[in-house]
């Protein structure tokens, strides 16, 4: 016996054929204002750091050592997110020894995007429900007008 699904259900299927109702079986990762402390503190600390940078560069200048540290830390952060959090912890694209896993977790956490477990869980949910209402990164408007667009933008960046 075959059953047919409604057109709206068919529209809400992801690439693997799962419907959005599968989101009900997914773990609850809804966030409260309390959960935004880390992203907001990172934004505030970056603004404070930028102001301090302007004063320090104006007062002391920039040395080769300063530039080397900046480039090294930036590279480590990118490596931690792309290789560690994304390719290893989210997709398990390669096998890693325990010391390498630890190093990838540390440099991934240095990027300030949350713990490897939370990052990988959120990213896997993003792939499962891509561009649907359960997608934690979907920038779809969340209401009418500019307020809905800004709410969608906030949701896409902070979940």
Order of alpha helices (4+ residues) and beta strands (2+ residues): alpha-alpha-alpha-alpha-alpha-alpha
